[in-house]
């Protein structure tokens, strides 16, 4: 129960960061256009430091096996999410269904998930979360791109050159080879990593600042999408994990399970606002889904954290 309350407190803090971003835009302290620059900085600098820093640690067989378990569970979740979204969100003439499917499949597992996972599991949680985020990026840059563009192919180069995946490869190499990293570099990466959640969620607030609140919170379709993202998919994942007894597969498996449950219980990813603009699709609907799902996740994420601890 105490852990669920701690996670709930973290969610509230994250929501306050979002409100700060909205306030700064409304008061013209920063502009809406600065959101894209912040996003690029977060993805190419901050997240790279988060990923690499998490793998600078002594190697343990248990943790190495945990990485593969985290990758497997993350791949399973995204596969289930794609199937569920395809079954429950039908194609329509307008492209809004593509944004809805994106909102269901892709969670804010990086920007929002990392501090919540740290609160629930500790430092080792970030270690496993990076594996989850790597699968997220692979699926996003393949299935996500095809979904938004309407094409049946994807650019392999965009996956290989993805900063988060490059950082994952570097981090895994450092972990497996135990190449020593100077303390000063580790300290710099640690300081930059601490910027991840505040800046990422303030940036989310920047994107949400100009949405129409009335149309957002009166749109029943958004609540349907949010229910799939915050309730149905995490519940499906929990049931599968329970049936398979994953939490008992190996020492430390419960920590890996918690990381994956929190990752898939997070609200809609910021990508559903950032990606549409690249493919001439209106990103405002995505921002509305993010707003509602982020607000309601204040309730749902601590609940799933509690259920996972009591049930598994």
N, C-alpha and C positions, 0 to 999 in steps of 0.2 A: 504493500500500500504506500509506504514511504517513497519507494522508487517511482511509482505512478504519479505521486504528488510532485516529485522533483521534475519529472518529465513535463507535467502540466505547467509547472512554473517556467520551464524553458520555452514552452510553446507561447506562453503569454509574453515573455521577453521578446521573442521573435516577432510577435504581432505588434509590439510597441515599436520595434525597428521599422516595420512596414509603415506605421502611422507617421513616424519621423520623416520617412521619404515622401509621403503624401504632403505633409506639412511644409517641407522645404520647397516643393514645387508650387504649392498654393501661394506661398509667401515670396516666390521668385528668388529664393536663395540659390537654387539650381534650376536648370531648365529640363524639360521632358527629354530633349535631345541628348542630354548628358547620360541618360540611362544606357544607351548603346555603348558609350565609351567606358562606363563603369563595368558593363557586362563583359566587354572584351578584356579589360584588365583582370577581372575576377577569373575568367576562364583561362587566360594565357599566363597569368602570373600567380595569383593566389591559390587556385586549385592545384596547380603544378607543385607548389610548395607543400600544400596539405598532403598530397599523395606521396611525394618523395619522403617528406619528414616522417610519415607514419611507418615507413619501412626501414628507417635507420634504427635498428634494434637487434639484439642478439637473436640468432636463428634458433628456433625450437621446432622439433618435428610436429608437435601437436598443432602449432600455429600454422605451419606449412600445409598440413592436411586441412586445417580450417579454411584456408584460402580457397582450396578446391571445392570444399563443401559450399562455401559462400557463392562461388561462381556457379555451381550447379543449381542451387536454390534460386539465384537471381535469374538464370536462364529459364528455369521452369516457370517462375512468376511471370516474366515478360511474355512467354509463350501463351500462358493461360489468359493474361490480360488482352493480348491480341485477339484470341478466340472469343472471349466474352464481349469485347467491344464490337466485334464484327457481327455477333449474333444479336446483340441488344440495341445496337445503334445502326439502323439501316441506311443505305445510301439514299440521298435525296438530290434534287436538282441543284439546290444551293450547296455551297462548299462547307457550310456550317458543320455538317456531320463529320468532316475530316478533323476539325478543331475539337469536336466532342470526343472522337476516338483518341486523339492525342492526349486530351485531358484525362481520359480513363487509363490509358496505358502508361503514361510517363509521369512519375512522381517527383517531387522536389527532394530527392534522396541525397543530393549533394549539399546545396545551400542550407536547407532546413534540417535534413536528416542527420548530418554530422554532429551538431551540438546536442540533439536529442539522443542519439546513439551514445555519445560520450557520457551524457547524464545517466543513461540506463546501464551501460556496460563498462564504461571506463575507457582508458587509452587503447586497450586491445580491440575495442569496438570499432575505432577508426581504422585500424589495420584491416579488419574484415569488410568494413563499409567501402573501402577503396575498391575491393574486388567487385562488390555489388555495382558501384558507380561505373566501373569499366564495362560491365555487361550493358548497363543502361546506355552508355555512349555508343557502343557498337550497334545496339538495336535502334537507337535514335537516328544514327547516321545512315542506316540502311532502310529499315521499315518506315521510320518516321519521314525520311526524305521522300520515299516512294509514295507514302500516303498523302503528303501535302502537294507534291508535284503532279500526282496522277500518273507518273511514269512507272514502268515495270523494271527499271534498272536503277542502280545507284553508282556513285563515284567512289571507287575503292580508294583513291588517293585521299579523299576527304576523311576516311576512317584512319588510314595509316598516319596522316598528318595531324590527327586530333591531339591537342596538347595533353588532355587527361590520359589518353592511352599511351602516349609517349612517356609521360611521367610514371605511369604504372609499370611500363617495361623497365625504365631506369630504376625505379624503386625496388622492383622484384630482383633485378640484377644485383643491386647493392645488398639486398637482404640475403640472397643465396650465396654470394661470393664473400660477404662480410668485409667488403672494401672499406677501410676507415675513412670517415668524412671529418674534416676539420671542425672543431667545436664552433668556431666563428660562423661557418657556413650553416651549421645546424641551428645555431641561435638566430641567425637572420631568417632562415626558413620558418622557424617556430614563430617569430614575431609577425611575419607576413601571414602565416596561417591563421593567426588569431584574428585577422581582419575579415576572414571568410564570412561568417554569419552576419555581423553587423552591416558590412558593406553590401552583401548580397541581398539581404532583406530590405535595406534602405532603397536599393536599386529596384527591387520588386515594387516598393511603394511609389517610386518615381513612375513606373509604368502604369500603376493603378490610379494615379492622381487624376487623370482626365476621363475616367469612365463615368457613364451615366448611372448613378447609384439607384435611382428609381427603377429603371429598366433592368438593372442587374438583379436586384433583390425581389423583383416581381416576376421574373422569368422562371416558370416551373421547369422548363427543360434543363436549366442550369442545376437545379436541385436534384434532378434525376441523374445527371452526369456525376455530380458530387457524391451522391449515394453509392454509385458504382465504384468510384475512386476510393472513398473513405471507409466504406462498410463492406460491400460485397466482395471485392477482390482480396482485402486482408483476411476476411473470414474464410474464403475459399482456401487461401494459402495456409491458414492456421489449421484447418480441418485436414488438409493433405499432410502437413507436417505431423499432426497428431496420429493419423492413421498409419503413417510410415514409421512412426517412432523415431524421427530424426534426432530429437533432443538427446537420445540415448545411444546414438551411433558411436560416439567417441568422447573422450574427455574434452570439455570445452564446447561441445556441440550446442549446448543451450545458449551460449553467448552468440554463436553464429546465427542461430534461429532468431534470437531477439533482434539482431542487426537487420536481418531480412524482413522480419515482421514490421519493424519501425520503418524501414525503407519503403515497403509497399503500402504502408498506412499513411504516408505523407500526402499532403495536398498536391494539386496539379503543378507540374513543373513550369518554371519560368520559360522554358523552351517553347511552350505553346503560344507565347507572345512574341518571342524573338524569331522563331523559325518562319512563321507565316509571312512576315514582311519580305523574306528572301524569295518567296514564291508567289508574290503578288496576291496573297490572301490576307483579308482583314484580320489583324491581330487583336482588335478590341474585344471580340467575343471570347478569345482566350484569356484576356485580362480579367473579364467578368467571371469566368470559371475559376481562375486563380483566387480572386477576391473572396468568393463564397466558400470555396473549399478550404482556403487558409483560415478563414474565420471559424468554420465548423470543426476544423481539425483540433482546435483548442480543447474540444470535448472528446473527440473520437480517438486521438492518439494515446492519451493517458489510459483510456478504457482498454484499448488493445494491449497496451503494455501490461496492465493489471491482469487481463485475461491470459496472456501468454505466461506470466509468472505463476498463476494459479492452476492453469490447465495442463501445462506441459511438464 
